[in-house]
Amino acid sequence: MTQTSHDIIPKITKIVAQQLEKDETMLTPATPLKDLGMDEFDLIELVMKLEDEFSLVIEDGEISKLDSIQAIVQFIAEKK
């Protein structure tokens, strides 16, 4: 079954909120992750969680594109 962006947003929002210890309701798809306090180590952990959750591989060169929840959603929707 193909997941749509609409299906993916809540999952990614939850993962990001847990990773950064933020309230999910305070996150918007357009907010840059760096504005939420995400550092390089958080991003690496986030990538590993995303790979596990969505059963995909995120190449090193693709990680820099994942700079907001919306960017992550779009990336995963394209990969699926």
PDB file of N, CA, C and O in Angstrom:
ATOM      1  N   MET A   1       0.832  -1.179   0.000  1.00  0.00           N
ATOM      2  CA  MET A   1       0.000   0.000   0.000  1.00  0.00           C
ATOM      3  C   MET A   1       0.877   1.243   0.000  1.00  0.00           C
ATOM      4  O   MET A   1       1.796   1.364   0.810  1.00  0.00           O
ATOM      5  N   THR A   2       0.598   2.139  -0.887  1.00  0.00           N
ATOM      6  CA  THR A   2       1.377   3.366  -1.001  1.00  0.00           C
ATOM      7  C   THR A   2       0.911   4.378   0.031  1.00  0.00           C
ATOM      8  O   THR A   2      -0.286   4.602   0.215  1.00  0.00           O
ATOM      9  N   GLN A   3       1.878   4.982   0.696  1.00  0.00           N
ATOM     10  CA  GLN A   3       1.546   6.013   1.670  1.00  0.00           C
ATOM     11  C   GLN A   3       1.557   7.367   0.984  1.00  0.00           C
ATOM     12  O   GLN A   3       2.444   7.661   0.182  1.00  0.00           O
ATOM     13  N   THR A   4       0.569   8.185   1.302  1.00  0.00           N
ATOM     14  CA  THR A   4       0.520   9.528   0.743  1.00  0.00           C
ATOM     15  C   THR A   4       1.190  10.495   1.713  1.00  0.00           C
ATOM     16  O   THR A   4       1.452  10.148   2.865  1.00  0.00           O
ATOM     17  N   SER A   5       1.461  11.691   1.247  1.00  0.00           N
ATOM     18  CA  SER A   5       2.043  12.718   2.112  1.00  0.00           C
ATOM     19  C   SER A   5       1.165  12.937   3.330  1.00  0.00           C
ATOM     20  O   SER A   5       1.660  13.161   4.435  1.00  0.00           O
ATOM     21  N   HIS A   6      -0.149  12.871   3.116  1.00  0.00           N
ATOM     22  CA  HIS A   6      -1.093  13.078   4.221  1.00  0.00           C
ATOM     23  C   HIS A   6      -0.908  12.020   5.306  1.00  0.00           C
ATOM     24  O   HIS A   6      -1.042  12.316   6.493  1.00  0.00           O
ATOM     25  N   ASP A   7      -0.602  10.790   4.901  1.00  0.00           N
ATOM     26  CA  ASP A   7      -0.390   9.701   5.845  1.00  0.00           C
ATOM     27  C   ASP A   7       0.962   9.812   6.556  1.00  0.00           C
ATOM     28  O   ASP A   7       1.107   9.405   7.709  1.00  0.00           O
ATOM     29  N   ILE A   8       1.932  10.362   5.856  1.00  0.00           N
ATOM     30  CA  ILE A   8       3.305  10.397   6.348  1.00  0.00           C
ATOM     31  C   ILE A   8       3.537  11.533   7.344  1.00  0.00           C
ATOM     32  O   ILE A   8       4.317  11.373   8.283  1.00  0.00           O
ATOM     33  N   ILE A   9       2.883  12.663   7.159  1.00  0.00           N
ATOM     34  CA  ILE A   9       3.134  13.846   8.006  1.00  0.00           C
ATOM     35  C   ILE A   9       3.012  13.537   9.497  1.00  0.00           C
ATOM     36  O   ILE A   9       3.922  13.883  10.250  1.00  0.00           O
ATOM     37  N   PRO A  10       1.922  12.897   9.965  1.00  0.00           N
ATOM     38  CA  PRO A  10       1.827  12.642  11.411  1.00  0.00           C
ATOM     39  C   PRO A  10       2.943  11.741  11.942  1.00  0.00           C
ATOM     40  O   PRO A  10       3.439  11.946  13.050  1.00  0.00           O
ATOM     41  N   LYS A  11       3.332  10.746  11.147  1.00  0.00           N
ATOM     42  CA  LYS A  11       4.409   9.845  11.581  1.00  0.00           C
ATOM     43  C   LYS A  11       5.725  10.597  11.726  1.00  0.00           C
ATOM     44  O   LYS A  11       6.440  10.433  12.715  1.00  0.00           O
ATOM     45  N   ILE A  12       6.037  11.418  10.734  1.00  0.00           N
ATOM     46  CA  ILE A  12       7.298  12.154  10.766  1.00  0.00           C
ATOM     47  C   ILE A  12       7.278  13.199  11.872  1.00  0.00           C
ATOM     48  O   ILE A  12       8.273  13.387  12.571  1.00  0.00           O
ATOM     49  N   THR A  13       6.151  13.876  12.031  1.00  0.00           N
ATOM     50  CA  THR A  13       6.030  14.868  13.098  1.00  0.00           C
ATOM     51  C   THR A  13       6.272  14.213  14.458  1.00  0.00           C
ATOM     52  O   THR A  13       6.959  14.778  15.308  1.00  0.00           O
ATOM     53  N   LYS A  14       5.718  13.046  14.656  1.00  0.00           N
ATOM     54  CA  LYS A  14       5.902  12.332  15.926  1.00  0.00           C
ATOM     55  C   LYS A  14       7.368  11.947  16.131  1.00  0.00           C
ATOM     56  O   LYS A  14       7.907  12.111  17.226  1.00  0.00           O
ATOM     57  N   ILE A  15       8.006  11.439  15.089  1.00  0.00           N
ATOM     58  CA  ILE A  15       9.413  11.040  15.189  1.00  0.00           C
ATOM     59  C   ILE A  15      10.293  12.256  15.510  1.00  0.00           C
ATOM     60  O   ILE A  15      11.158  12.185  16.383  1.00  0.00           O
ATOM     61  N   VAL A  16      10.070  13.365  14.805  1.00  0.00           N
ATOM     62  CA  VAL A  16      10.864  14.577  15.040  1.00  0.00           C
ATOM     63  C   VAL A  16      10.614  15.104  16.450  1.00  0.00           C
ATOM     64  O   VAL A  16      11.556  15.488  17.142  1.00  0.00           O
ATOM     65  N   ALA A  17       9.362  15.124  16.877  1.00  0.00           N
ATOM     66  CA  ALA A  17       9.024  15.614  18.222  1.00  0.00           C
ATOM     67  C   ALA A  17       9.723  14.781  19.292  1.00  0.00           C
ATOM     68  O   ALA A  17      10.266  15.329  20.251  1.00  0.00           O
ATOM     69  N   GLN A  18       9.712  13.471  19.133  1.00  0.00           N
ATOM     70  CA  GLN A  18      10.384  12.591  20.090  1.00  0.00           C
ATOM     71  C   GLN A  18      11.891  12.814  20.075  1.00  0.00           C
ATOM     72  O   GLN A  18      12.529  12.880  21.125  1.00  0.00           O
ATOM     73  N   GLN A  19      12.442  12.928  18.895  1.00  0.00           N
ATOM     74  CA  GLN A  19      13.888  13.116  18.749  1.00  0.00           C
ATOM     75  C   GLN A  19      14.352  14.401  19.436  1.00  0.00           C
ATOM     76  O   GLN A  19      15.391  14.421  20.096  1.00  0.00           O
ATOM     77  N   LEU A  20      13.577  15.465  19.276  1.00  0.00           N
ATOM     78  CA  LEU A  20      13.976  16.779  19.801  1.00  0.00           C
ATOM     79  C   LEU A  20      13.300  17.129  21.124  1.00  0.00           C
ATOM     80  O   LEU A  20      13.476  18.223  21.661  1.00  0.00           O
ATOM     81  N   GLU A  21      12.521  16.168  21.637  1.00  0.00           N
ATOM     82  CA  GLU A  21      11.799  16.384  22.895  1.00  0.00           C
ATOM     83  C   GLU A  21      10.955  17.653  22.837  1.00  0.00           C
ATOM     84  O   GLU A  21      11.018  18.510  23.718  1.00  0.00           O
ATOM     85  N   LYS A  22      10.162  17.744  21.766  1.00  0.00           N
ATOM     86  CA  LYS A  22       9.263  18.880  21.540  1.00  0.00           C
ATOM     87  C   LYS A  22       7.819  18.389  21.546  1.00  0.00           C
ATOM     88  O   LYS A  22       7.552  17.208  21.323  1.00  0.00           O
ATOM     89  N   ASP A  23       6.899  19.305  21.804  1.00  0.00           N
ATOM     90  CA  ASP A  23       5.472  19.016  21.730  1.00  0.00           C
ATOM     91  C   ASP A  23       5.073  18.959  20.255  1.00  0.00           C
ATOM     92  O   ASP A  23       5.320  19.907  19.509  1.00  0.00           O
ATOM     93  N   GLU A  24       4.462  17.860  19.837  1.00  0.00           N
ATOM     94  CA  GLU A  24       4.064  17.690  18.431  1.00  0.00           C
ATOM     95  C   GLU A  24       3.208  18.837  17.922  1.00  0.00           C
ATOM     96  O   GLU A  24       3.316  19.232  16.761  1.00  0.00           O
ATOM     97  N   THR A  25       2.359  19.371  18.788  1.00  0.00           N
ATOM     98  CA  THR A  25       1.442  20.428  18.353  1.00  0.00           C
ATOM     99  C   THR A  25       2.167  21.730  18.043  1.00  0.00           C
ATOM    100  O   THR A  25       1.592  22.620  17.417  1.00  0.00           O
ATOM    101  N   MET A  26       3.405  21.856  18.464  1.00  0.00           N
ATOM    102  CA  MET A  26       4.168  23.068  18.215  1.00  0.00           C
ATOM    103  C   MET A  26       4.968  22.998  16.917  1.00  0.00           C
ATOM    104  O   MET A  26       5.584  23.983  16.512  1.00  0.00           O
ATOM    105  N   LEU A  27       4.960  21.839  16.269  1.00  0.00           N
ATOM    106  CA  LEU A  27       5.733  21.654  15.042  1.00  0.00           C
ATOM    107  C   LEU A  27       4.869  21.899  13.816  1.00  0.00           C
ATOM    108  O   LEU A  27       3.728  21.442  13.745  1.00  0.00           O
ATOM    109  N   THR A  28       5.420  22.619  12.857  1.00  0.00           N
ATOM    110  CA  THR A  28       4.741  22.803  11.580  1.00  0.00           C
ATOM    111  C   THR A  28       5.614  22.183  10.495  1.00  0.00           C
ATOM    112  O   THR A  28       6.832  22.098  10.652  1.00  0.00           O
ATOM    113  N   PRO A  29       5.005  21.754   9.404  1.00  0.00           N
ATOM    114  CA  PRO A  29       5.790  21.139   8.329  1.00  0.00           C
ATOM    115  C   PRO A  29       6.892  22.040   7.772  1.00  0.00           C
ATOM    116  O   PRO A  29       7.924  21.544   7.321  1.00  0.00           O
ATOM    117  N   ALA A  30       6.686  23.345   7.797  1.00  0.00           N
ATOM    118  CA  ALA A  30       7.652  24.258   7.179  1.00  0.00           C
ATOM    119  C   ALA A  30       8.774  24.709   8.113  1.00  0.00           C
ATOM    120  O   ALA A  30       9.754  25.294   7.650  1.00  0.00           O
ATOM    121  N   THR A  31       8.656  24.454   9.392  1.00  0.00           N
ATOM    122  CA  THR A  31       9.676  24.918  10.331  1.00  0.00           C
ATOM    123  C   THR A  31      11.012  24.230  10.057  1.00  0.00           C
ATOM    124  O   THR A  31      11.083  23.002  10.032  1.00  0.00           O
ATOM    125  N   PRO A  32      12.070  25.014   9.851  1.00  0.00           N
ATOM    126  CA  PRO A  32      13.396  24.399   9.665  1.00  0.00           C
ATOM    127  C   PRO A  32      13.810  23.627  10.924  1.00  0.00           C
ATOM    128  O   PRO A  32      13.658  24.122  12.041  1.00  0.00           O
ATOM    129  N   LEU A  33      14.327  22.426  10.735  1.00  0.00           N
ATOM    130  CA  LEU A  33      14.719  21.604  11.871  1.00  0.00           C
ATOM    131  C   LEU A  33      15.797  22.277  12.721  1.00  0.00           C
ATOM    132  O   LEU A  33      15.820  22.104  13.940  1.00  0.00           O
ATOM    133  N   LYS A  34      16.688  23.041  12.088  1.00  0.00           N
ATOM    134  CA  LYS A  34      17.735  23.723  12.857  1.00  0.00           C
ATOM    135  C   LYS A  34      17.128  24.750  13.800  1.00  0.00           C
ATOM    136  O   LYS A  34      17.692  25.023  14.859  1.00  0.00           O
ATOM    137  N   ASP A  35      15.971  25.332  13.428  1.00  0.00           N
ATOM    138  CA  ASP A  35      15.291  26.287  14.303  1.00  0.00           C
ATOM    139  C   ASP A  35      14.685  25.606  15.521  1.00  0.00           C
ATOM    140  O   ASP A  35      14.358  26.262  16.509  1.00  0.00           O
ATOM    141  N   LEU A  36      14.539  24.295  15.446  1.00  0.00           N
ATOM    142  CA  LEU A  36      14.019  23.518  16.565  1.00  0.00           C
ATOM    143  C   LEU A  36      15.139  22.986  17.455  1.00  0.00           C
ATOM    144  O   LEU A  36      14.880  22.290  18.436  1.00  0.00           O
ATOM    145  N   GLY A  37      16.373  23.314  17.112  1.00  0.00           N
ATOM    146  CA  GLY A  37      17.514  22.898  17.917  1.00  0.00           C
ATOM    147  C   GLY A  37      18.161  21.603  17.463  1.00  0.00           C
ATOM    148  O   GLY A  37      18.952  21.018  18.202  1.00  0.00           O
ATOM    149  N   MET A  38      17.841  21.143  16.262  1.00  0.00           N
ATOM    150  CA  MET A  38      18.437  19.901  15.773  1.00  0.00           C
ATOM    151  C   MET A  38      19.884  20.139  15.366  1.00  0.00           C
ATOM    152  O   MET A  38      20.185  21.033  14.575  1.00  0.00           O
ATOM    153  N   ASP A  39      20.772  19.319  15.924  1.00  0.00           N
ATOM    154  CA  ASP A  39      22.176  19.394  15.536  1.00  0.00           C
ATOM    155  C   ASP A  39      22.524  18.189  14.663  1.00  0.00           C
ATOM    156  O   ASP A  39      21.656  17.380  14.335  1.00  0.00           O
ATOM    157  N   GLU A  40      23.775  18.079  14.296  1.00  0.00           N
ATOM    158  CA  GLU A  40      24.223  17.021  13.389  1.00  0.00           C
ATOM    159  C   GLU A  40      23.961  15.623  13.954  1.00  0.00           C
ATOM    160  O   GLU A  40      23.567  14.715  13.221  1.00  0.00           O
ATOM    161  N   PHE A  41      24.180  15.458  15.247  1.00  0.00           N
ATOM    162  CA  PHE A  41      23.970  14.146  15.869  1.00  0.00           C
ATOM    163  C   PHE A  41      22.484  13.790  15.898  1.00  0.00           C
ATOM    164  O   PHE A  41      22.111  12.641  15.657  1.00  0.00           O
ATOM    165  N   ASP A  42      21.636  14.782  16.196  1.00  0.00           N
ATOM    166  CA  ASP A  42      20.192  14.548  16.162  1.00  0.00           C
ATOM    167  C   ASP A  42      19.754  14.136  14.763  1.00  0.00           C
ATOM    168  O   ASP A  42      18.917  13.246  14.606  1.00  0.00           O
ATOM    169  N   LEU A  43      20.316  14.780  13.754  1.00  0.00           N
ATOM    170  CA  LEU A  43      19.954  14.482  12.370  1.00  0.00           C
ATOM    171  C   LEU A  43      20.332  13.055  11.999  1.00  0.00           C
ATOM    172  O   LEU A  43      19.570  12.366  11.321  1.00  0.00           O
ATOM    173  N   ILE A  44      21.491  12.613  12.434  1.00  0.00           N
ATOM    174  CA  ILE A  44      21.923  11.239  12.158  1.00  0.00           C
ATOM    175  C   ILE A  44      20.966  10.242  12.812  1.00  0.00           C
ATOM    176  O   ILE A  44      20.577   9.253  12.191  1.00  0.00           O
ATOM    177  N   GLU A  45      20.590  10.501  14.059  1.00  0.00           N
ATOM    178  CA  GLU A  45      19.643   9.625  14.751  1.00  0.00           C
ATOM    179  C   GLU A  45      18.277   9.659  14.064  1.00  0.00           C
ATOM    180  O   GLU A  45      17.618   8.628  13.932  1.00  0.00           O
ATOM    181  N   LEU A  46      17.861  10.834  13.633  1.00  0.00           N
ATOM    182  CA  LEU A  46      16.592  10.970  12.927  1.00  0.00           C
ATOM    183  C   LEU A  46      16.608  10.148  11.639  1.00  0.00           C
ATOM    184  O   LEU A  46      15.644   9.444  11.337  1.00  0.00           O
ATOM    185  N   VAL A  47      17.685  10.237  10.894  1.00  0.00           N
ATOM    186  CA  VAL A  47      17.803   9.473   9.645  1.00  0.00           C
ATOM    187  C   VAL A  47      17.680   7.977   9.925  1.00  0.00           C
ATOM    188  O   VAL A  47      16.993   7.268   9.189  1.00  0.00           O
ATOM    189  N   MET A  48      18.326   7.495  10.963  1.00  0.00           N
ATOM    190  CA  MET A  48      18.246   6.065  11.301  1.00  0.00           C
ATOM    191  C   MET A  48      16.808   5.671  11.643  1.00  0.00           C
ATOM    192  O   MET A  48      16.339   4.611  11.231  1.00  0.00           O
ATOM    193  N   LYS A  49      16.118   6.516  12.388  1.00  0.00           N
ATOM    194  CA  LYS A  49      14.724   6.227  12.739  1.00  0.00           C
ATOM    195  C   LYS A  49      13.833   6.240  11.507  1.00  0.00           C
ATOM    196  O   LYS A  49      12.950   5.393  11.368  1.00  0.00           O
ATOM    197  N   LEU A  50      14.059   7.191  10.617  1.00  0.00           N
ATOM    198  CA  LEU A  50      13.272   7.263   9.386  1.00  0.00           C
ATOM    199  C   LEU A  50      13.508   6.034   8.517  1.00  0.00           C
ATOM    200  O   LEU A  50      12.570   5.483   7.939  1.00  0.00           O
ATOM    201  N   GLU A  51      14.766   5.609   8.428  1.00  0.00           N
ATOM    202  CA  GLU A  51      15.093   4.419   7.637  1.00  0.00           C
ATOM    203  C   GLU A  51      14.370   3.200   8.193  1.00  0.00           C
ATOM    204  O   GLU A  51      13.843   2.388   7.433  1.00  0.00           O
ATOM    205  N   ASP A  52      14.346   3.071   9.517  1.00  0.00           N
ATOM    206  CA  ASP A  52      13.655   1.942  10.147  1.00  0.00           C
ATOM    207  C   ASP A  52      12.147   2.027   9.946  1.00  0.00           C
ATOM    208  O   ASP A  52      11.510   1.045   9.564  1.00  0.00           O
ATOM    209  N   GLU A  53      11.582   3.197  10.202  1.00  0.00           N
ATOM    210  CA  GLU A  53      10.128   3.381  10.127  1.00  0.00           C
ATOM    211  C   GLU A  53       9.581   3.163   8.719  1.00  0.00           C
ATOM    212  O   GLU A  53       8.518   2.567   8.544  1.00  0.00           O
ATOM    213  N   PHE A  54      10.308   3.645   7.724  1.00  0.00           N
ATOM    214  CA  PHE A  54       9.801   3.606   6.357  1.00  0.00           C
ATOM    215  C   PHE A  54      10.509   2.585   5.470  1.00  0.00           C
ATOM    216  O   PHE A  54      10.278   2.548   4.261  1.00  0.00           O
ATOM    217  N   SER A  55      11.370   1.757   6.064  1.00  0.00           N
ATOM    218  CA  SER A  55      12.070   0.692   5.337  1.00  0.00           C
ATOM    219  C   SER A  55      12.730   1.209   4.069  1.00  0.00           C
ATOM    220  O   SER A  55      12.479   0.709   2.973  1.00  0.00           O
ATOM    221  N   LEU A  56      13.574   2.212   4.235  1.00  0.00           N
ATOM    222  CA  LEU A  56      14.310   2.759   3.103  1.00  0.00           C
ATOM    223  C   LEU A  56      15.723   3.128   3.534  1.00  0.00           C
ATOM    224  O   LEU A  56      16.048   3.154   4.721  1.00  0.00           O
ATOM    225  N   VAL A  57      16.542   3.411   2.545  1.00  0.00           N
ATOM    226  CA  VAL A  57      17.920   3.825   2.793  1.00  0.00           C
ATOM    227  C   VAL A  57      18.056   5.270   2.355  1.00  0.00           C
ATOM    228  O   VAL A  57      17.680   5.635   1.242  1.00  0.00           O
ATOM    229  N   ILE A  58      18.602   6.090   3.251  1.00  0.00           N
ATOM    230  CA  ILE A  58      18.851   7.493   2.944  1.00  0.00           C
ATOM    231  C   ILE A  58      20.357   7.642   2.773  1.00  0.00           C
ATOM    232  O   ILE A  58      21.127   7.466   3.717  1.00  0.00           O
ATOM    233  N   GLU A  59      20.753   7.966   1.568  1.00  0.00           N
ATOM    234  CA  GLU A  59      22.175   8.108   1.255  1.00  0.00           C
ATOM    235  C   GLU A  59      22.743   9.372   1.915  1.00  0.00           C
ATOM    236  O   GLU A  59      22.014  10.331   2.168  1.00  0.00           O
ATOM    237  N   ASP A  60      24.044   9.358   2.187  1.00  0.00           N
ATOM    238  CA  ASP A  60      24.702  10.497   2.833  1.00  0.00           C
ATOM    239  C   ASP A  60      24.444  11.812   2.092  1.00  0.00           C
ATOM    240  O   ASP A  60      24.219  12.846   2.722  1.00  0.00           O
ATOM    241  N   GLY A  61      24.475  11.774   0.776  1.00  0.00           N
ATOM    242  CA  GLY A  61      24.274  12.975  -0.017  1.00  0.00           C
ATOM    243  C   GLY A  61      22.845  13.507   0.025  1.00  0.00           C
ATOM    244  O   GLY A  61      22.590  14.644  -0.372  1.00  0.00           O
ATOM    245  N   GLU A  62      21.919  12.687   0.505  1.00  0.00           N
ATOM    246  CA  GLU A  62      20.514  13.090   0.569  1.00  0.00           C
ATOM    247  C   GLU A  62      20.146  13.712   1.910  1.00  0.00           C
ATOM    248  O   GLU A  62      19.124  14.389   2.018  1.00  0.00           O
ATOM    249  N   ILE A  63      20.961  13.490   2.922  1.00  0.00           N
ATOM    250  CA  ILE A  63      20.634  13.932   4.271  1.00  0.00           C
ATOM    251  C   ILE A  63      20.477  15.446   4.365  1.00  0.00           C
ATOM    252  O   ILE A  63      19.601  15.927   5.084  1.00  0.00           O
ATOM    253  N   SER A  64      21.294  16.193   3.665  1.00  0.00           N
ATOM    254  CA  SER A  64      21.230  17.656   3.752  1.00  0.00           C
ATOM    255  C   SER A  64      19.910  18.216   3.226  1.00  0.00           C
ATOM    256  O   SER A  64      19.545  19.348   3.545  1.00  0.00           O
ATOM    257  N   LYS A  65      19.196  17.430   2.422  1.00  0.00           N
ATOM    258  CA  LYS A  65      17.903  17.867   1.891  1.00  0.00           C
ATOM    259  C   LYS A  65      16.808  17.801   2.952  1.00  0.00           C
ATOM    260  O   LYS A  65      15.753  18.417   2.795  1.00  0.00           O
ATOM    261  N   LEU A  66      17.047  17.070   4.012  1.00  0.00           N
ATOM    262  CA  LEU A  66      16.031  16.834   5.035  1.00  0.00           C
ATOM    263  C   LEU A  66      16.090  17.941   6.092  1.00  0.00           C
ATOM    264  O   LEU A  66      16.490  17.705   7.232  1.00  0.00           O
ATOM    265  N   ASP A  67      15.690  19.142   5.698  1.00  0.00           N
ATOM    266  CA  ASP A  67      15.853  20.289   6.582  1.00  0.00           C
ATOM    267  C   ASP A  67      14.561  20.779   7.227  1.00  0.00           C
ATOM    268  O   ASP A  67      14.573  21.743   7.992  1.00  0.00           O
ATOM    269  N   SER A  68      13.443  20.113   6.919  1.00  0.00           N
ATOM    270  CA  SER A  68      12.160  20.440   7.549  1.00  0.00           C
ATOM    271  C   SER A  68      11.277  19.195   7.489  1.00  0.00           C
ATOM    272  O   SER A  68      11.582  18.243   6.771  1.00  0.00           O
ATOM    273  N   ILE A  69      10.191  19.210   8.240  1.00  0.00           N
ATOM    274  CA  ILE A  69       9.275  18.077   8.194  1.00  0.00           C
ATOM    275  C   ILE A  69       8.719  17.919   6.782  1.00  0.00           C
ATOM    276  O   ILE A  69       8.618  16.801   6.277  1.00  0.00           O
ATOM    277  N   GLN A  70       8.363  19.023   6.148  1.00  0.00           N
ATOM    278  CA  GLN A  70       7.825  18.962   4.791  1.00  0.00           C
ATOM    279  C   GLN A  70       8.842  18.367   3.815  1.00  0.00           C
ATOM    280  O   GLN A  70       8.479  17.575   2.945  1.00  0.00           O
ATOM    281  N   ALA A  71      10.101  18.742   3.956  1.00  0.00           N
ATOM    282  CA  ALA A  71      11.142  18.193   3.087  1.00  0.00           C
ATOM    283  C   ALA A  71      11.287  16.686   3.293  1.00  0.00           C
ATOM    284  O   ALA A  71      11.501  15.941   2.337  1.00  0.00           O
ATOM    285  N   ILE A  72      11.171  16.245   4.535  1.00  0.00           N
ATOM    286  CA  ILE A  72      11.257  14.816   4.845  1.00  0.00           C
ATOM    287  C   ILE A  72      10.057  14.088   4.232  1.00  0.00           C
ATOM    288  O   ILE A  72      10.209  13.028   3.626  1.00  0.00           O
ATOM    289  N   VAL A  73       8.874  14.664   4.394  1.00  0.00           N
ATOM    290  CA  VAL A  73       7.653  14.065   3.835  1.00  0.00           C
ATOM    291  C   VAL A  73       7.781  13.913   2.323  1.00  0.00           C
ATOM    292  O   VAL A  73       7.497  12.851   1.769  1.00  0.00           O
ATOM    293  N   GLN A  74       8.204  14.969   1.673  1.00  0.00           N
ATOM    294  CA  GLN A  74       8.352  14.936   0.214  1.00  0.00           C
ATOM    295  C   GLN A  74       9.384  13.887  -0.195  1.00  0.00           C
ATOM    296  O   GLN A  74       9.163  13.128  -1.139  1.00  0.00           O
ATOM    297  N   PHE A  75      10.497  13.847   0.508  1.00  0.00           N
ATOM    298  CA  PHE A  75      11.562  12.890   0.217  1.00  0.00           C
ATOM    299  C   PHE A  75      11.047  11.457   0.328  1.00  0.00           C
ATOM    300  O   PHE A  75      11.274  10.637  -0.561  1.00  0.00           O
ATOM    301  N   ILE A  76      10.348  11.162   1.432  1.00  0.00           N
ATOM    302  CA  ILE A  76       9.865   9.804   1.652  1.00  0.00           C
ATOM    303  C   ILE A  76       8.779   9.440   0.640  1.00  0.00           C
ATOM    304  O   ILE A  76       8.748   8.318   0.135  1.00  0.00           O
ATOM    305  N   ALA A  77       7.897  10.385   0.348  1.00  0.00           N
ATOM    306  CA  ALA A  77       6.849  10.123  -0.641  1.00  0.00           C
ATOM    307  C   ALA A  77       7.456   9.790  -1.997  1.00  0.00           C
ATOM    308  O   ALA A  77       6.940   8.929  -2.709  1.00  0.00           O
ATOM    309  N   GLU A  78       8.538  10.456  -2.361  1.00  0.00           N
ATOM    310  CA  GLU A  78       9.215  10.183  -3.627  1.00  0.00           C
ATOM    311  C   GLU A  78       9.909   8.819  -3.609  1.00  0.00           C
ATOM    312  O   GLU A  78       9.951   8.131  -4.628  1.00  0.00           O
ATOM    313  N   LYS A  79      10.448   8.432  -2.461  1.00  0.00           N
ATOM    314  CA  LYS A  79      11.161   7.154  -2.348  1.00  0.00           C
ATOM    315  C   LYS A  79      10.213   5.954  -2.351  1.00  0.00           C
ATOM    316  O   LYS A  79      10.584   4.865  -2.789  1.00  0.00           O
ATOM    317  N   LYS A  80       9.009   6.154  -1.870  1.00  0.00           N
ATOM    318  CA  LYS A  80       8.047   5.053  -1.759  1.00  0.00           C
ATOM    319  C   LYS A  80       7.404   4.802  -3.045  1.00  0.00           C
ATOM    320  O   LYS A  80       6.562   3.911  -3.151  1.00  0.00           O
TER     321      LYS A  80
END
